[in-house]
Amino acid sequence: MNAPPMFNPMDPAFVRDPYPAYRMLRAHAPVWKSPLGVWVLTRYEDIQRLLKDSTFVHDFDGNISDPRNRRELRDEPVYQSLGRSMLLRDPPDHTRLRGLVAKAFTARRVEEMRPQIEKIVATLLDGLAPLGRMDVIEDFAHKLPVIVICDMLGIPQEDRAQFLSGYRVSGRAIDPVPMTQAELEQVNANILAGRAYFATLFERRRREPGDDLVTALLQVQDERDGRLTEDELYSNISLLFAAGHETTTNLIGNGLLALHRNPDQWEKLVADPSLASGAVEELLRYDSSVQLTSRKASADTVIGGQTIRRGEEVICLLGAGNRDPEAYEEPEKLDIARKNVKPLSFGGGIHTCLGAQLARLEGEIAFRALATRLPNMRLENMDNPQWKPTITLRRLEHLPAAWEIS
């Protein structure tokens, strides 16, 4: 197989716009073995098949090819925490861990949260609308899902300021490119601070149970003796907090930027805010919050005519699959009225994002409210926005916006 031109995923140009590189890979080597020995998939069909194939696993404990699992990193708090979370576990551990929290994310329970999410959005916009401007990321896209996940976990009101203003997910911890020492130290510090906070909250909820997810998981832990260790409890609640707000923050930021770069689509949403639900699916497809996921082959498997050997690593470029012309007509075009959109953005198979339905609901309510309340919004620095230097998570650092006050 002829190797395509090399590209650097940490190159600022790639971070700003990875889609030209994705097109190049899909055209020249849709199942490509990189010089590092890692396979890279860019076609929708190949990615969808792999994500549902139980042959492909995480094998976090034994996967020494993963830079996060180098011997000198195994004792780092961030990788210990990741390794205990359902995100990187395989059955039976994954089945047990996911089963303990899945009841909080059923379609019915999520839909029951609609009135509360609408109230949160309205309150945020009530405070912002008279100002005539905001940083969409800091003032709205970050705060909305943080408040929602705080409600779900039962984090007391008096404790929320630290999460609303100071808490940030690095994203670099789950990138295939290793962190620098400075990044590692910062992420470890965040992990340890979070663990200290939740240890205090666990004790409080044991004394004062509430109608929340932390209480429910503590009761499962206490009743079933060992079904959920303290380390697993912290790691998976930390995962829920991070994933529960990161995907929605990115969806709102990336989506609003895409809508304003395609003003006919923003105008279409303003004219008919009921399009918001379908718009969310198209925005997830067009510029996914999560750009990639990886697996390891547990047996020799043929994909796209290439044999992936047992033990080899595979990176699925979800953002590339979402713009595959074999899956979507005119895939580079944003069309919020597009039919039958099934983005790869939330993964697939047993690791499909547990909070996908919640992120969709938050996105739908947010875009409908923005189009209704701030129809004349304009984005500043739209042509050259500041992106966070991460690969797996695609997120804007800031997105300043302004509007006329009526």
Wavefront OBJ file of the C-alpha trace (Angstrom):
o trace
v 0.000 0.000 0.000
v 1.355 3.413 -0.928
v 1.606 5.608 2.135
v -0.164 8.961 1.889
v 1.740 12.143 2.646
v 2.596 12.398 6.309
v 0.599 14.693 8.560
v 1.156 15.828 12.112
v -1.956 15.745 14.325
v -0.307 18.191 16.748
v 0.330 20.735 13.978
v -1.673 23.909 14.753
v -3.003 23.831 11.177
v -4.399 20.324 11.759
v -5.898 21.358 15.100
v -7.615 24.307 13.379
v -8.996 22.160 10.560
v -8.341 18.400 10.456
v -10.735 17.728 7.596
v -8.314 18.202 4.646
v -6.033 15.575 6.221
v -9.026 13.284 6.705
v -9.999 13.662 3.036
v -6.435 12.858 1.987
v -6.346 9.703 4.082
v -9.769 8.508 2.923
v -8.785 9.031 -0.713
v -5.302 7.489 -0.616
v -5.248 5.005 2.258
v -8.589 4.563 4.072
v -7.078 1.717 6.131
v -3.582 3.054 6.755
v -0.755 1.668 8.858
v 1.203 4.600 10.194
v 4.997 4.514 10.574
v 4.387 4.005 14.317
v 2.593 0.727 13.571
v -0.864 2.015 14.463
v -3.701 1.468 11.984
v -5.884 4.461 11.110
v -9.452 4.143 9.750
v -11.278 6.978 7.988
v -14.310 5.369 6.271
v -17.725 5.400 7.915
v -18.503 1.761 7.178
v -15.134 0.474 8.444
v -15.353 2.497 11.665
v -18.953 1.517 12.342
v -18.090 -2.148 11.853
v -15.059 -2.034 14.128
v -16.878 -0.263 16.962
v -19.496 -3.026 17.035
v -16.978 -5.879 16.714
v -16.143 -7.529 20.062
v -12.833 -8.658 18.531
v -11.588 -5.101 19.101
v -11.008 -4.261 22.755
v -9.293 -1.680 24.930
v -7.045 -4.038 26.930
v -5.830 -1.061 28.930
v -3.884 -3.172 31.441
v -1.964 -5.141 28.844
v -1.715 -2.671 26.007
v 1.919 -1.649 26.241
v 1.762 -0.013 22.795
v -0.462 2.684 24.298
v 1.824 5.568 25.350
v -0.333 6.022 28.443
v 0.665 2.548 29.580
v 4.421 2.937 29.528
v 5.811 1.463 32.737
v 6.887 4.849 34.086
v 3.344 6.216 33.623
v 1.325 3.409 35.170
v 1.488 4.865 38.669
v 0.466 8.365 37.601
v -2.874 9.339 39.201
v -4.487 10.287 35.879
v -3.798 6.911 34.251
v -4.718 4.967 37.349
v -8.056 6.779 37.320
v -8.616 6.267 33.590
v -7.713 2.605 33.887
v -10.412 2.040 36.525
v -13.148 3.792 34.539
v -15.638 2.100 32.242
v -14.215 4.191 29.392
v -11.195 1.893 29.050
v -12.413 -1.378 30.592
v -13.539 -4.462 28.705
v -16.157 -7.003 29.782
v -16.804 -8.252 32.389
v -15.541 -5.148 34.256
v -17.092 -2.786 31.722
v -20.448 -4.583 31.901
v -20.507 -4.363 35.699
v -19.444 -0.714 35.887
v -21.726 0.523 33.131
v -24.671 -1.396 34.523
v -24.360 0.442 37.824
v -24.879 3.889 36.275
v -26.921 3.122 33.159
v -30.270 3.492 34.941
v -29.589 7.204 35.424
v -29.270 7.683 31.675
v -32.289 5.858 30.266
v -34.165 7.719 27.531
v -37.144 8.197 29.855
v -35.107 9.623 32.755
v -33.208 11.933 30.439
v -36.406 13.235 28.826
v -37.817 13.888 32.310
v -34.935 16.347 32.761
v -36.165 18.545 29.876
v -38.059 21.117 32.032
v -35.096 21.554 34.369
v -32.639 21.967 31.473
v -34.956 24.495 29.820
v -35.047 26.419 33.107
v -31.246 26.404 33.383
v -30.858 27.658 29.801
v -33.463 30.388 30.336
v -31.770 31.546 33.549
v -28.349 31.713 31.880
v -29.714 33.699 28.932
v -31.719 35.982 31.225
v -28.424 37.040 32.751
v -26.537 37.303 29.471
v -29.058 38.857 27.066
v -28.998 42.381 28.619
v -25.183 42.466 28.389
v -25.057 42.418 24.595
v -22.053 40.122 24.506
v -20.547 36.945 25.957
v -17.844 34.359 25.543
v -20.057 31.510 24.347
v -17.712 28.888 25.803
v -17.078 30.372 29.249
v -20.439 32.022 29.863
v -22.861 29.524 28.362
v -21.575 26.328 26.717
v -19.459 25.363 29.741
v -21.896 26.387 32.456
v -25.012 24.657 31.128
v -23.757 21.049 31.216
v -21.784 21.619 34.433
v -24.978 22.698 36.214
v -26.855 19.708 34.769
v -24.249 17.148 35.825
v -23.926 18.790 39.255
v -27.689 18.329 39.659
v -27.451 14.675 38.639
v -24.549 13.932 40.982
v -26.027 15.876 43.890
v -23.161 18.359 44.246
v -24.381 20.977 46.761
v -25.022 24.510 45.520
v -22.352 25.947 47.798
v -19.702 23.711 46.183
v -20.485 24.461 42.559
v -18.458 27.627 42.060
v -15.235 25.609 41.792
v -16.734 23.509 38.992
v -18.329 26.424 37.161
v -15.224 28.586 37.138
v -12.181 26.452 37.821
v -12.874 22.915 36.659
v -11.553 22.053 33.223
v -10.974 18.800 31.387
v -7.558 18.791 29.757
v -8.441 16.336 26.994
v -4.750 15.612 26.522
v -4.923 12.622 28.879
v -6.881 10.632 26.287
v -4.903 11.778 23.245
v -2.741 9.184 21.438
v 0.189 11.623 21.662
v 1.811 11.592 25.150
v 1.521 14.637 27.375
v 4.462 16.823 28.272
v 5.700 16.653 31.860
v 4.061 20.006 32.589
v 0.726 18.789 31.199
v 0.991 15.561 33.179
v 1.658 17.412 36.426
v -1.312 19.736 35.886
v -3.707 16.899 35.060
v -2.490 14.887 38.060
v -3.062 17.897 40.312
v -6.631 18.211 38.990
v -7.253 14.496 39.529
v -6.006 14.598 43.118
v -8.015 17.742 43.911
v -11.141 16.158 42.441
v -10.572 12.956 44.365
v -10.226 14.898 47.637
v -13.474 16.754 46.958
v -15.476 13.646 46.051
v -14.122 11.729 49.063
v -15.677 14.451 51.228
v -18.913 14.329 49.241
v -19.087 10.531 49.563
v -18.887 10.818 53.341
v -21.541 13.520 53.350
v -23.910 11.443 51.206
v -23.397 8.393 53.430
v -24.590 10.525 56.360
v -27.177 12.507 54.404
v -28.457 10.461 51.425
v -30.063 12.388 48.594
v -32.016 11.695 45.427
v -28.910 11.731 43.245
v -26.482 9.496 41.390
v -23.701 9.657 44.001
v -26.085 8.414 46.696
v -27.379 5.644 44.424
v -23.864 4.410 43.641
v -22.816 4.547 47.287
v -25.832 2.437 48.227
v -24.950 -0.105 45.555
v -21.403 -0.198 46.895
v -22.515 -0.684 50.489
v -25.203 -3.277 49.755
v -23.276 -5.516 47.402
v -19.972 -5.679 49.222
v -17.232 -5.136 46.688
v -19.353 -4.648 43.592
v -17.933 -1.123 43.390
v -14.647 -0.260 45.072
v -13.912 3.214 46.390
v -11.365 3.700 43.598
v -13.891 2.592 40.969
v -16.516 4.860 42.498
v -14.292 7.908 42.235
v -12.909 7.064 38.773
v -16.328 6.535 37.212
v -17.981 9.535 38.842
v -15.021 11.610 37.683
v -15.534 10.189 34.192
v -19.256 10.996 34.271
v -18.533 14.550 35.350
v -15.929 15.098 32.658
v -17.795 13.372 29.840
v -21.126 14.769 31.001
v -20.096 18.340 30.333
v -17.290 18.108 27.778
v -19.323 16.679 24.884
v -22.094 19.241 25.337
v -19.704 22.189 25.699
v -17.987 21.181 22.466
v -21.265 20.519 20.662
v -22.566 24.007 21.461
v -19.299 25.807 20.678
v -18.394 23.901 17.511
v -22.008 23.912 16.363
v -22.579 27.623 16.840
v -19.355 28.393 14.971
v -20.423 26.111 12.096
v -23.856 27.731 11.936
v -22.395 31.231 11.721
v -19.806 30.201 9.158
v -22.802 28.987 7.154
v -25.156 31.919 7.778
v -27.936 30.467 5.627
v -28.159 27.613 8.141
v -28.269 29.961 11.145
v -30.991 31.943 9.411
v -32.894 28.724 8.739
v -32.735 27.810 12.444
v -33.773 31.329 13.500
v -36.748 31.153 11.136
v -37.764 27.723 12.456
v -36.264 26.872 15.880
v -38.137 23.537 15.814
v -35.320 22.344 13.529
v -32.994 22.296 16.565
v -33.267 18.563 17.241
v -32.272 17.583 13.699
v -29.681 20.354 13.640
v -27.904 18.744 16.598
v -27.411 15.499 14.655
v -26.035 17.374 11.652
v -23.752 19.534 13.799
v -22.408 16.418 15.513
v -21.684 14.957 12.094
v -20.207 18.119 10.632
v -17.709 18.944 13.402
v -17.741 16.241 16.044
v -17.017 16.983 19.711
v -15.038 13.726 19.847
v -12.765 13.159 16.874
v -11.323 9.717 17.492
v -11.369 6.551 19.543
v -8.984 3.611 19.609
v -9.135 -0.158 20.020
v -6.773 -3.135 20.005
v -7.292 -6.271 17.905
v -7.656 -9.422 20.034
v -7.474 -11.615 16.920
v -6.322 -11.262 13.299
v -9.059 -9.417 11.393
v -9.434 -8.136 7.831
v -10.827 -4.622 7.396
v -10.930 -2.845 4.052
v -8.685 -5.480 2.482
v -5.973 -5.042 5.131
v -5.108 -7.643 7.749
v -4.920 -6.193 11.238
v -2.925 -8.588 13.408
v -3.695 -9.600 16.959
v -2.282 -7.012 19.361
v -2.187 -4.157 16.855
v -3.716 -0.797 17.707
v -6.415 0.849 15.574
v -7.449 4.512 15.671
v -10.915 5.285 14.336
v -11.109 8.870 13.083
v -14.773 9.535 13.849
v -14.600 13.014 12.355
v -13.360 11.535 9.076
v -16.068 8.881 8.969
v -18.724 11.530 9.564
v -17.712 13.237 6.308
v -17.363 10.099 4.203
v -18.968 10.717 0.768
v -19.970 7.039 0.701
v -22.149 7.677 3.765
v -23.458 11.200 3.068
v -24.182 13.197 -0.046
v -22.175 16.425 -0.135
v -20.586 15.599 3.240
v -18.593 18.856 3.414
v -21.822 20.859 3.298
v -23.685 21.800 6.484
v -27.409 21.108 6.112
v -29.446 21.208 9.333
v -32.429 19.725 7.477
v -30.404 16.701 6.292
v -32.291 13.426 6.711
v -31.129 10.111 8.207
v -28.067 11.534 9.950
v -26.392 8.945 12.159
v -23.074 10.449 13.275
v -20.292 8.316 14.694
v -19.609 11.025 17.261
v -20.767 9.021 20.283
v -18.923 5.855 19.320
v -20.688 2.530 18.963
v -21.149 -0.961 20.343
v -20.853 -1.538 24.088
v -18.861 1.674 24.510
v -21.488 3.969 22.965
v -21.402 7.158 25.041
v -23.681 6.695 28.040
v -24.601 10.371 28.054
v -25.339 10.683 24.337
v -29.059 11.242 24.835
v -28.420 13.853 27.519
v -25.932 15.735 25.313
v -28.439 15.699 22.452
v -31.196 17.066 24.701
v -28.988 19.827 26.118
v -27.856 20.739 22.595
v -31.409 20.819 21.253
v -32.639 23.079 24.062
v -29.572 25.331 23.840
v -29.722 25.889 20.075
v -33.472 26.466 20.112
v -33.110 29.050 22.886
v -30.145 30.822 21.262
v -31.947 31.073 17.929
v -35.078 32.382 19.663
v -33.547 34.733 22.237
v -30.474 36.003 20.323
v -31.392 35.813 16.625
v -29.104 38.724 15.675
v -26.072 37.226 17.416
v -22.789 37.615 15.557
v -19.518 35.892 16.330
v -16.247 37.767 16.623
v -12.964 36.341 15.359
v -15.010 33.738 13.497
v -12.414 33.161 10.765
v -9.535 32.420 13.114
v -10.882 31.165 16.447
v -8.671 29.755 19.177
v -8.824 25.955 19.406
v -7.573 23.918 22.344
v -4.462 21.931 21.320
v -6.094 18.528 21.679
v -6.747 15.772 19.145
v -9.382 13.463 20.636
v -11.628 16.268 21.901
v -12.280 19.122 19.488
v -13.031 22.253 21.464
v -12.780 25.993 21.145
v -10.874 27.858 23.836
v -13.066 30.954 23.443
v -15.896 32.096 21.177
v -16.758 35.795 21.689
v -20.212 36.846 20.525
v -22.207 40.073 20.477
v -25.770 41.144 19.660
v -27.975 44.205 19.608
v -29.883 44.862 22.818
v -33.526 45.573 22.102
l 1 2 3 4 5 6 7 8 9 10 11 12 13 14 15 16 17 18 19 20 21 22 23 24 25 26 27 28 29 30 31 32 33 34 35 36 37 38 39 40 41 42 43 44 45 46 47 48 49 50 51 52 53 54 55 56 57 58 59 60 61 62 63 64 65 66 67 68 69 70 71 72 73 74 75 76 77 78 79 80 81 82 83 84 85 86 87 88 89 90 91 92 93 94 95 96 97 98 99 100 101 102 103 104 105 106 107 108 109 110 111 112 113 114 115 116 117 118 119 120 121 122 123 124 125 126 127 128 129 130 131 132 133 134 135 136 137 138 139 140 141 142 143 144 145 146 147 148 149 150 151 152 153 154 155 156 157 158 159 160 161 162 163 164 165 166 167 168 169 170 171 172 173 174 175 176 177 178 179 180 181 182 183 184 185 186 187 188 189 190 191 192 193 194 195 196 197 198 199 200 201 202 203 204 205 206 207 208 209 210 211 212 213 214 215 216 217 218 219 220 221 222 223 224 225 226 227 228 229 230 231 232 233 234 235 236 237 238 239 240 241 242 243 244 245 246 247 248 249 250 251 252 253 254 255 256 257 258 259 260 261 262 263 264 265 266 267 268 269 270 271 272 273 274 275 276 277 278 279 280 281 282 283 284 285 286 287 288 289 290 291 292 293 294 295 296 297 298 299 300 301 302 303 304 305 306 307 308 309 310 311 312 313 314 315 316 317 318 319 320 321 322 323 324 325 326 327 328 329 330 331 332 333 334 335 336 337 338 339 340 341 342 343 344 345 346 347 348 349 350 351 352 353 354 355 356 357 358 359 360 361 362 363 364 365 366 367 368 369 370 371 372 373 374 375 376 377 378 379 380 381 382 383 384 385 386 387 388 389 390 391 392 393 394 395 396 397 398 399 400 401 402 403 404 405 406
